[in-house]
Amino acid sequence: MRRPDQQTTTRPTTDPAPGTGTGADATAETPPDKAGEGRPAGDLTTEAVLAPYLRGQAADFLRSLRLHHEHSSPAESGGHDAAAATRALRRAARRISGSLHTFRAALDPHWADQLRAELAWLSGVLAREHAYANRLTRLVEALHQLSGPALPAARGARAAGESAASDAQGRAALGVGAARAGALLERRLTLARTRSHSAALQALGSSRFHAVADAVALLASDVPLAPGTTGRTTEALLEPAERAEQRLLAAVAALPPADSEPYNEAQDAAWHQARLLLRLHRYAHEVVLGAAAPALASCGHALDLHRDAVEAAAAAAAAARTPRIAPATAYALGVLHADQRHEVEAARAVFRETWPYATALTAP
């Protein structure tokens, strides 16, 4: 944990004298050899920084799209390469969309809003198949652990004085229901994954997608900047980036306290919002400083795990509401739901431990 008065920053280190507070804080999120790399503050204009970044991400998008087409052809048997190309395509789409959101004032607003909405649609369609596959793997693995010969300590600690016979009886019921619960989840999530795969293929062949690809292809060669942006000062980029940073800090400060109830699903939305704002901040950091923010990598991973656990718990709860399932199946799904909600709480604890800016977490 860093000192409480430390703040994040997306301002590059330029002119401050060695040892000043500004220089120390400005390099906090970048390695010593990356901070302000080849990018003096005076050169932080939309034409010199934002336009090349967007063109580079557009080129990555088109390259990933070409690889996806190549590895998705009937002659190709490797689904792994196609999945990797899809992930790269989503990665570029997210970065373009996030940059259009943060730096909208420096761009043609109508164009930025329209392309951002279309990229969000595309990224969402492509993400569903991957999400369902990961959710099924996560839940099946959790069921195997929960119904094994011994419960993991974090998941199966029983109250003091509870009899071994009662524990054995509960384990027997869980063992009977776990296989049926796993089969039910596999049917539900495999069906959802298949439908998502079909929807993704349909989207990639639609006129809407071809319009998005054409817009990104144009972006790779020409970035529509707002009138009068070409010669603007560094504030055209720094001010939007710092606003994204402050929104993140405010969202983290507003998160529920550590002693909150892990089963209160109403609190999940605040954590999801923090995850989205952290992503926007990271993308803005990449634009302004030309590198990712390593200090926030662990925090972002914890929030991704939090999202996965929340969605897995919701899937277990939805499966438990299936009509006419056996009591043992419902019991196993209830235990699985509780297990994933505890994973939610564990991810929140990891985020608090790895969040490097103490002021946001100690705010009242």
C-alpha positions as CSV (number, residue, x, y, z in Angstrom):
1,M,0.0,0.0,0.0
2,R,1.4,3.4,-0.9
3,R,1.4,6.4,1.2
4,P,-2.1,7.9,1.8
5,D,-1.3,11.2,0.1
6,Q,-0.2,9.6,-3.2
7,Q,-2.4,10.2,-6.2
8,T,-2.5,8.6,-9.5
9,T,-1.5,10.7,-12.5
10,T,-1.4,10.6,-16.2
11,R,0.9,13.6,-16.6
12,P,4.3,12.8,-18.0
13,T,7.4,13.7,-16.2
14,T,9.0,16.6,-17.9
15,D,10.5,19.7,-16.3
16,P,10.2,19.4,-12.5
17,A,13.5,19.3,-10.6
18,P,14.7,16.0,-9.3
19,G,13.2,15.0,-6.0
20,T,10.1,17.1,-6.3
21,G,6.7,15.6,-5.4
22,T,5.3,16.0,-8.9
23,G,8.1,13.9,-10.5
24,A,7.7,11.2,-7.8
25,D,4.0,10.9,-8.3
26,A,4.1,11.1,-12.1
27,T,6.4,8.0,-12.4
28,A,4.4,6.0,-9.8
29,E,2.5,4.0,-12.4
30,T,5.2,3.4,-15.0
31,P,8.6,1.7,-14.9
32,P,11.5,4.0,-14.7
33,D,12.4,3.4,-18.3
34,K,8.8,4.0,-19.5
35,A,7.7,7.1,-17.8
36,G,7.3,9.9,-20.3
37,E,9.0,7.8,-22.8
38,G,9.9,10.0,-25.8
39,R,6.9,12.1,-25.1
40,P,7.5,15.6,-23.6
41,A,4.5,17.3,-22.3
42,G,4.7,20.0,-25.0
43,D,4.2,17.3,-27.6
44,L,1.0,15.9,-26.1
45,T,-1.3,17.1,-28.8
46,T,-4.1,15.1,-30.4
47,E,-2.4,15.1,-33.7
48,A,0.9,13.8,-32.2
49,V,-0.4,11.3,-29.7
50,L,-4.1,10.5,-29.9
51,A,-4.3,10.1,-33.7
52,P,-1.3,7.7,-33.9
53,Y,-2.7,5.6,-31.0
54,L,-6.1,5.3,-32.6
55,R,-4.6,4.4,-36.0
56,G,-2.4,1.8,-34.3
57,Q,-5.4,0.2,-32.6
58,A,-7.4,0.3,-35.8
59,A,-4.5,-1.5,-37.5
60,D,-4.6,-4.1,-34.8
61,F,-8.3,-4.5,-35.2
62,L,-8.0,-5.1,-39.0
63,R,-5.1,-7.5,-38.5
64,S,-7.1,-9.5,-35.9
65,L,-10.1,-9.6,-38.2
66,R,-8.0,-11.0,-41.1
67,L,-6.6,-13.7,-38.8
68,H,-10.1,-14.5,-37.6
69,H,-11.3,-15.0,-41.1
70,E,-8.2,-17.2,-41.9
71,H,-8.6,-19.4,-38.9
72,S,-12.4,-19.6,-39.1
73,S,-12.4,-21.0,-42.7
74,P,-13.6,-24.6,-43.1
75,A,-10.1,-25.7,-44.1
76,E,-8.7,-24.6,-40.7
77,S,-9.2,-27.1,-37.9
78,G,-7.7,-25.1,-35.1
79,G,-10.3,-23.3,-33.0
80,H,-7.6,-22.0,-30.6
81,D,-6.2,-19.6,-33.2
82,A,-9.7,-18.3,-34.1
83,A,-10.4,-17.7,-30.4
84,A,-7.1,-15.9,-30.0
85,A,-7.9,-13.7,-33.0
86,T,-11.3,-13.0,-31.5
87,R,-9.7,-11.9,-28.2
88,A,-7.3,-9.6,-30.1
89,L,-10.2,-8.2,-32.0
90,R,-12.2,-7.4,-28.8
91,R,-9.0,-6.0,-27.2
92,A,-8.5,-3.5,-30.0
93,A,-12.3,-2.7,-30.1
94,R,-12.3,-1.9,-26.4
95,R,-9.3,0.4,-26.6
96,I,-10.7,2.3,-29.5
97,S,-14.1,2.6,-27.9
98,G,-12.6,3.6,-24.5
99,S,-10.4,6.3,-26.1
100,L,-13.3,7.7,-28.1
101,H,-15.2,8.0,-24.8
102,T,-12.5,9.6,-22.8
103,F,-11.2,12.0,-25.5
104,R,-14.5,12.7,-27.2
105,A,-14.0,16.5,-27.0
106,A,-10.8,16.3,-29.1
107,L,-12.6,14.3,-31.8
108,D,-15.6,14.8,-34.1
109,P,-18.3,14.1,-31.5
110,H,-20.9,12.6,-33.8
111,W,-18.4,10.3,-35.4
112,A,-17.0,9.3,-32.1
113,D,-20.4,8.5,-30.5
114,Q,-21.5,6.5,-33.4
115,L,-18.4,4.4,-33.8
116,R,-18.1,3.9,-30.0
117,A,-21.7,2.5,-29.9
118,E,-21.0,0.1,-32.8
119,L,-17.7,-1.1,-31.3
120,A,-19.5,-1.7,-27.9
121,W,-22.1,-3.8,-29.7
122,L,-19.5,-5.8,-31.5
123,S,-17.4,-6.4,-28.4
124,G,-20.4,-7.5,-26.4
125,V,-21.5,-10.0,-29.1
126,L,-18.1,-11.5,-29.4
127,A,-17.6,-11.7,-25.6
128,R,-20.7,-13.8,-24.8
129,E,-19.4,-17.1,-26.2
130,H,-16.1,-16.8,-24.3
131,A,-18.0,-15.8,-21.1
132,Y,-20.3,-18.8,-21.2
133,A,-17.5,-21.2,-21.8
134,N,-15.4,-19.7,-18.9
135,R,-18.5,-19.7,-16.6
136,L,-19.2,-23.4,-17.2
137,T,-15.5,-24.3,-16.6
138,R,-15.5,-22.3,-13.4
139,L,-18.7,-23.8,-12.0
140,V,-17.9,-27.4,-12.9
141,E,-14.5,-27.0,-11.2
142,A,-16.0,-25.5,-8.1
143,L,-18.5,-28.4,-8.0
144,H,-15.7,-30.9,-8.1
145,Q,-13.9,-29.2,-5.3
146,L,-17.0,-28.9,-3.2
147,S,-18.1,-32.5,-3.6
148,G,-14.6,-34.0,-3.1
149,P,-13.4,-36.1,-0.2
150,A,-12.6,-33.0,1.8
151,L,-14.0,-29.5,1.6
152,P,-11.4,-26.8,1.2
153,A,-11.0,-24.9,4.4
154,A,-12.1,-21.6,3.0
155,R,-15.3,-23.1,1.6
156,G,-16.2,-25.8,4.1
157,A,-15.3,-24.5,7.6
158,R,-18.1,-25.6,9.9
159,A,-19.4,-24.1,13.1
160,A,-17.8,-25.2,16.3
161,G,-19.6,-28.2,17.8
162,E,-21.1,-29.4,14.6
163,S,-21.2,-33.2,14.6
164,A,-19.2,-35.2,12.1
165,A,-22.3,-37.3,11.3
166,S,-24.1,-34.2,10.2
167,D,-21.2,-33.1,8.1
168,A,-21.0,-36.6,6.5
169,Q,-24.7,-36.5,5.8
170,G,-24.5,-33.1,4.1
171,R,-21.5,-34.2,2.1
172,A,-23.4,-37.3,0.9
173,A,-26.3,-35.1,-0.2
174,L,-23.9,-32.7,-1.9
175,G,-22.2,-35.6,-3.7
176,V,-25.5,-36.9,-5.0
177,G,-26.7,-33.5,-6.2
178,A,-23.3,-32.3,-7.6
179,A,-23.4,-34.6,-10.6
180,R,-26.9,-33.7,-11.5
181,A,-26.2,-30.0,-10.9
182,G,-23.1,-30.2,-13.2
183,A,-25.2,-31.9,-15.9
184,L,-27.9,-29.2,-15.6
185,L,-25.4,-26.4,-15.7
186,E,-23.6,-28.0,-18.7
187,R,-26.9,-28.2,-20.6
188,R,-27.9,-24.6,-19.8
189,L,-24.5,-23.0,-20.4
190,T,-23.6,-25.1,-23.5
191,L,-26.9,-24.1,-25.1
192,A,-26.3,-20.5,-24.2
193,R,-22.7,-20.8,-25.6
194,T,-24.0,-22.3,-28.8
195,R,-26.5,-19.6,-29.3
196,S,-23.9,-17.0,-28.7
197,H,-21.6,-18.6,-31.2
198,S,-24.3,-18.5,-33.8
199,A,-25.1,-14.9,-32.9
200,A,-21.4,-14.0,-33.3
201,L,-21.1,-15.6,-36.7
202,Q,-24.3,-13.9,-37.8
203,A,-23.0,-10.6,-36.5
204,L,-19.7,-11.0,-38.3
205,G,-21.5,-11.6,-41.6
206,S,-24.0,-8.7,-41.2
207,S,-24.0,-5.5,-43.0
208,R,-23.8,-3.7,-39.6
209,F,-20.4,-5.4,-38.9
210,H,-19.1,-4.6,-42.4
211,A,-20.0,-0.9,-41.8
212,V,-18.1,-1.0,-38.5
213,A,-15.1,-2.7,-40.3
214,D,-15.2,0.0,-43.0
215,A,-15.3,2.8,-40.3
216,V,-12.3,1.2,-38.6
217,A,-10.4,0.9,-41.9
218,L,-10.9,4.6,-42.5
219,L,-9.7,5.3,-38.9
220,A,-6.5,3.5,-39.7
221,S,-5.6,6.2,-42.2
222,D,-7.6,9.2,-41.0
223,V,-8.7,10.3,-37.5
224,P,-11.5,12.9,-37.6
225,L,-10.3,15.5,-35.1
226,A,-12.5,18.3,-33.8
227,P,-12.1,21.6,-35.5
228,G,-9.2,23.6,-34.1
229,T,-7.7,20.6,-32.3
230,T,-4.5,20.3,-34.4
231,G,-2.6,23.0,-32.6
232,R,-4.1,22.7,-29.1
233,T,-1.9,22.4,-26.1
234,T,-1.3,19.4,-23.8
235,E,-4.5,20.1,-21.9
236,A,-6.6,18.7,-24.7
237,L,-5.4,15.3,-23.7
238,L,-4.4,15.7,-20.1
239,E,-7.6,17.2,-18.8
240,P,-9.9,14.3,-20.1
241,A,-7.4,11.7,-18.9
242,E,-7.4,13.3,-15.4
243,R,-11.2,13.5,-15.3
244,A,-11.2,9.7,-16.1
245,E,-8.7,9.3,-13.2
246,Q,-10.8,11.3,-10.8
247,R,-14.0,9.4,-11.7
248,L,-12.2,6.2,-10.9
249,L,-11.0,7.4,-7.5
250,A,-14.5,8.6,-6.6
251,A,-16.0,5.3,-7.6
252,V,-13.4,3.3,-5.5
253,A,-14.0,5.7,-2.6
254,A,-17.8,4.9,-2.8
255,L,-17.3,1.1,-2.7
256,P,-19.1,-0.7,0.1
257,P,-16.9,-1.2,3.2
258,A,-15.0,-4.4,3.9
259,D,-17.4,-5.7,6.5
260,S,-20.4,-5.5,4.1
261,E,-22.6,-8.6,3.5
262,P,-21.1,-10.7,0.7
263,Y,-24.6,-12.0,-0.3
264,N,-25.9,-8.5,-0.9
265,E,-26.1,-8.5,-4.7
266,A,-27.3,-4.9,-4.8
267,Q,-23.6,-3.9,-4.1
268,D,-22.3,-5.7,-7.2
269,A,-23.2,-2.7,-9.5
270,A,-20.8,-0.4,-7.7
271,W,-17.9,-2.9,-8.2
272,H,-18.8,-3.4,-11.9
273,Q,-18.7,0.4,-12.3
274,A,-15.3,0.6,-10.7
275,R,-14.1,-2.1,-13.1
276,L,-15.3,-0.2,-16.1
277,L,-13.8,3.1,-14.9
278,L,-10.5,1.4,-14.1
279,R,-10.4,0.1,-17.7
280,L,-11.0,3.6,-19.1
281,H,-8.3,5.0,-16.9
282,R,-5.8,2.4,-18.1
283,Y,-6.6,3.1,-21.7
284,A,-6.1,6.9,-21.1
285,H,-2.8,6.1,-19.4
286,E,-1.7,4.2,-22.5
287,V,-2.7,7.1,-24.8
288,V,-0.9,9.8,-22.7
289,L,2.1,8.0,-21.5
290,G,2.4,5.3,-24.2
291,A,2.5,2.4,-21.7
292,A,0.2,0.5,-19.4
293,A,-0.1,1.3,-15.7
294,P,1.6,-1.7,-14.0
295,A,0.5,-0.5,-10.5
296,L,-3.1,-1.2,-11.4
297,A,-2.7,-4.6,-13.2
298,S,-3.4,-6.6,-10.1
299,C,-6.4,-4.4,-9.2
300,G,-7.9,-4.9,-12.7
301,H,-7.3,-8.7,-12.5
302,A,-9.1,-8.8,-9.1
303,L,-12.1,-6.9,-10.5
304,D,-12.2,-9.3,-13.5
305,L,-12.4,-12.2,-11.1
306,H,-15.1,-10.4,-9.1
307,R,-17.2,-10.0,-12.3
308,D,-16.7,-13.7,-13.2
309,A,-17.7,-14.9,-9.7
310,V,-20.8,-12.6,-9.6
311,E,-21.9,-14.0,-13.0
312,A,-21.2,-17.6,-12.0
313,A,-23.2,-17.2,-8.8
314,A,-26.1,-15.7,-10.8
315,A,-25.9,-18.7,-13.2
316,A,-26.0,-21.2,-10.2
317,A,-29.0,-19.3,-8.8
318,A,-30.8,-19.3,-12.1
319,A,-30.2,-23.0,-12.5
320,A,-31.6,-23.6,-9.0
321,R,-34.9,-22.0,-10.1
322,T,-35.4,-24.7,-12.8
323,P,-38.8,-26.3,-12.3
324,R,-39.1,-29.8,-10.9
325,I,-35.4,-30.4,-10.1
326,A,-34.5,-32.9,-7.4
327,P,-33.9,-31.5,-3.8
328,A,-30.3,-32.8,-3.9
329,T,-29.7,-30.9,-7.1
330,A,-31.2,-27.7,-5.7
331,Y,-29.0,-28.2,-2.5
332,A,-25.8,-28.6,-4.6
333,L,-26.7,-25.5,-6.6
334,G,-27.3,-23.6,-3.4
335,V,-24.0,-24.6,-2.0
336,L,-22.4,-23.6,-5.3
337,H,-24.1,-20.2,-5.2
338,A,-22.8,-19.6,-1.7
339,D,-19.3,-20.7,-2.7
340,Q,-19.2,-18.2,-5.6
341,R,-20.5,-15.4,-3.5
342,H,-17.6,-16.1,-1.1
343,E,-15.3,-15.9,-4.2
344,V,-16.9,-12.5,-4.8
345,E,-15.9,-11.4,-1.3
346,A,-12.4,-12.9,-1.8
347,A,-11.9,-10.9,-5.0
348,R,-13.0,-7.7,-3.2
349,A,-10.4,-8.4,-0.5
350,V,-7.7,-8.9,-3.1
351,F,-8.7,-5.6,-4.7
352,R,-8.4,-3.8,-1.4
353,E,-5.0,-5.3,-0.7
354,T,-3.6,-4.4,-4.1
355,W,-5.2,-1.0,-4.6
356,P,-2.1,1.3,-4.4
357,Y,-3.8,4.6,-3.4
358,A,-5.0,4.4,0.2
359,T,-7.0,7.6,0.2
360,A,-9.8,6.1,-1.9
361,L,-10.3,3.1,0.4
362,T,-10.0,5.0,3.7
363,A,-12.5,7.7,2.7
364,P,-15.6,7.8,5.0
